[in-house]
Amino acid sequence: MSGGERAVDEGTTPGAAPALRAFLPSDVPQVAELERQLFGPSAWSEAMLAGELRAHGRWYVVATLGDTVVGYAGLWFDGDVAQVMTIGVAPAIQRQGVGTMLLTALLDRARELGASAALLEVRVDNAPAIALYERFGFVVLTRRRRYYQPEDVDAWTMRLELGGAGGADGGVAADGGPDAAAGTDPVAGLDADLDADAGADPDAG
Ligand SMILES: CC(C)(COP(=O)(O)OP(=O)(O)OC[C@H]1O[C@@H](n2cnc3c(N)ncnc32)[C@H](O)[C@@H]1OP(=O)(O)O)[C@@H](O)C(=O)NCCC(=O)NCCS
């Protein structure tokens, strides 16, 4: 596959689209800063993000412009359904298709894994995110009262049928490694070699 370095170099070209690659442990400080900007008091800390990268069945990607992380997203595949764990785009470049790029990558990965469906939680007052999810075909399944704390806000659980039968091995953790993360093609080229699961810790998560 083409190298991650090439993808990042392309991101430095004026007007270039962000490139997608695996979320590496070295990205955690930048992503934590984005978390704080996007989610305020309920932002994930650096420790929580690092734990996510190590946890079983996780698959995380970042969108970069040069060396700058401008978006991130991740999923958890439990052997049946894929849960969208998070998605965020830097405020300065929202509404330019990066969220679509990230969510497309997650859902492509979920389909590769054979997930029967994708699930997510979203604040009931988060109109931009709900609009994004609805564009992909997610529908509301249920309302979860006071799901977000400390804000004390309800969540919608949304679901997208993917048609898979569920995976064979209960997760994406078995085959990935940190080196696999280096092989990244932007957007459509994101495929099985972009396996962000670096830790394969079956006890985590
Ligand atoms: C939700 C989020 C990831 C979307 O990222 P993005 O890069 O702006 O999304 P895109 O540019 O790909 O938008 C795709 C579609 O989503 C919808 N959408 C995105 N932002 C929207 C907004 N502010 N208002 C209404 N619809 C919006 C639109 O349908 C849009 O398509 P359009 O621009 O052609 O109308 C981004 O707003 C974000 O980071 N929000 C803060 C973090 C967050 O809430 N994450 C979700 C947690 S569940």
The ligand as a MOL file (V3000), in Angstrom:
LIG
                    3D

  0  0  0     0  0            999 V3000
M  V30 BEGIN CTAB
M  V30 COUNTS 48 50 0 0 0
M  V30 BEGIN ATOM
M  V30 1 C -20.9010 16.0250 13.8230 0
M  V30 2 C -19.5850 16.3950 13.1320 0
M  V30 3 C -18.5630 15.2920 13.3560 0
M  V30 4 C -19.8550 16.5270 11.6180 0
M  V30 5 O -18.6100 16.7340 10.9680 0
M  V30 6 P -18.5120 17.6130 9.6490 0
M  V30 7 O -17.1530 17.4420 9.0870 0
M  V30 8 O -18.9430 18.9890 9.9300 0
M  V30 9 O -19.6000 16.8850 8.7320 0
M  V30 10 P -19.7700 16.9580 7.1540 0
M  V30 11 O -19.1630 18.2230 6.6200 0
M  V30 12 O -19.2770 15.6890 6.5690 0
M  V30 13 O -21.3600 17.0680 7.0140 0
M  V30 14 C -22.1310 16.0420 6.4310 0
M  V30 15 C -23.5960 16.3430 6.6310 0
M  V30 16 O -23.9310 16.3310 8.0150 0
M  V30 17 C -24.9350 17.3370 8.2590 0
M  V30 18 N -24.3730 18.4140 9.0760 0
M  V30 19 C -23.0970 18.5570 9.4740 0
M  V30 20 N -22.9680 19.6780 10.2200 0
M  V30 21 C -24.1840 20.2430 10.2770 0
M  V30 22 C -24.6900 21.4010 10.9020 0
M  V30 23 N -23.9070 22.2330 11.6140 0
M  V30 24 N -26.0070 21.6690 10.7810 0
M  V30 25 C -26.8120 20.8490 10.0570 0
M  V30 26 N -26.3850 19.7270 9.4370 0
M  V30 27 C -25.0910 19.4380 9.5480 0
M  V30 28 C -25.3180 17.8670 6.9070 0
M  V30 29 O -26.3270 17.0160 6.3810 0
M  V30 30 C -24.0240 17.6960 6.1430 0
M  V30 31 O -24.1640 17.6720 4.7560 0
M  V30 32 P -24.1950 19.0870 3.9410 0
M  V30 33 O -23.0550 19.9050 4.4330 0
M  V30 34 O -24.0500 18.6530 2.5190 0
M  V30 35 O -25.5250 19.7130 4.2530 0
M  V30 36 C -19.0640 17.7650 13.6270 0
M  V30 37 O -20.1090 18.7000 13.5900 0
M  V30 38 C -18.4900 17.7090 15.0300 0
M  V30 39 O -17.3170 17.4110 15.2220 0
M  V30 40 N -19.3200 18.0570 16.0350 0
M  V30 41 C -18.8520 18.1120 17.4190 0
M  V30 42 C -18.5570 16.7240 17.9610 0
M  V30 43 C -19.8090 15.8740 17.9520 0
M  V30 44 O -20.8860 16.3090 18.3020 0
M  V30 45 N -19.6390 14.6060 17.5520 0
M  V30 46 C -20.7240 13.6550 17.4940 0
M  V30 47 C -20.9020 12.9960 18.8230 0
M  V30 48 S -22.2500 11.8020 18.7910 0
M  V30 END ATOM
M  V30 BEGIN BOND
M  V30 1 1 1 2
M  V30 2 1 2 3
M  V30 3 1 2 4
M  V30 4 1 2 36
M  V30 5 1 4 5
M  V30 6 1 5 6
M  V30 7 2 6 7
M  V30 8 1 6 8
M  V30 9 1 6 9
M  V30 10 1 9 10
M  V30 11 2 10 11
M  V30 12 1 10 12
M  V30 13 1 10 13
M  V30 14 1 13 14
M  V30 15 1 14 15
M  V30 16 1 15 16
M  V30 17 1 15 30
M  V30 18 1 16 17
M  V30 19 1 17 18
M  V30 20 1 17 28
M  V30 21 1 18 19
M  V30 22 1 18 27
M  V30 23 2 19 20
M  V30 24 1 20 21
M  V30 25 1 21 22
M  V30 26 2 21 27
M  V30 27 1 22 23
M  V30 28 2 22 24
M  V30 29 1 24 25
M  V30 30 2 25 26
M  V30 31 1 26 27
M  V30 32 1 28 29
M  V30 33 1 28 30
M  V30 34 1 30 31
M  V30 35 1 31 32
M  V30 36 2 32 33
M  V30 37 1 32 34
M  V30 38 1 32 35
M  V30 39 1 36 37
M  V30 40 1 36 38
M  V30 41 2 38 39
M  V30 42 1 38 40
M  V30 43 1 40 41
M  V30 44 1 41 42
M  V30 45 1 42 43
M  V30 46 2 43 44
M  V30 47 1 43 45
M  V30 48 1 45 46
M  V30 49 1 46 47
M  V30 50 1 47 48
M  V30 END BOND
M  V30 END CTAB
M  END
